[in-house]
Amino acid sequence: MPALTSKLEAVNSMLGHIGESPVNSISDTNSLPISAVTATTVLDEVSREVQAEGWHFNTEESVLISPALDGTITLDDDIIEIDPHDNTLDVVQRGASLYNRTDNTSIFTSDVAIDIVRWLDWDSLPEVARRYIILRASRVFQGRMVGSPELTSIIARDEYMARASLMETDSRTSDRTVFDNFDAAFRIGVNRPRFY
């Protein structure tokens, strides 16, 4: 069974797209060429962008969070996005805290259930996500370092296929149906009241 793509391999793949030599390590940025430092930075940026879309692998539903003694709810540093599980609540993320827009307060008196999109480090990502992130990051990196339209179009073809694969895997593993969306289910009559 093949190993998952390491972050070093991802950076070297990006360097290869612009014809740069691979590096042996990315742990000490002071000893790296500027192209490798830029590739690492772009890889992290793109990883955050992709994960912010909220995929099955980095989404948790109905997570119960409790207020501290002072009534505030501080969110974990790795939380990219929150959505109240109860649609009657209007809470948002403000910085690292939860804020109640209905009552205009950051003080809570009870637990709140929220759906969370988390930022995962590279080693926690599934391979299909790593592949898409590498190709998208390669396109962005190439644009910043070289700016070749020909290279962009070559990488973009692979990127589109990798995104399709990620979307297919995400759909398959999440077991979603049209009925998971309240608006769609309501419009086709699943939740329509019956009058006898």
Secondary structure as UniProt FT lines:
FT   HELIX           7..17
FT   TURN            18..19
FT   HELIX           29..31
FT   HELIX           34..51
FT   TURN            52..53
FT   HELIX           56..58
FT   STRAND          59..65
FT   TURN            69..70
FT   TURN            77..78
FT   STRAND          79..84
FT   TURN            87..88
FT   STRAND          91..94
FT   TURN            95..96
FT   STRAND          97..100
FT   TURN            101..104
FT   STRAND          112..118
FT   HELIX           122..124
FT   HELIX           127..145
FT   HELIX           149..174
FT   HELIX           178..180
FT   HELIX           182..187
FT   TURN            188..191
//
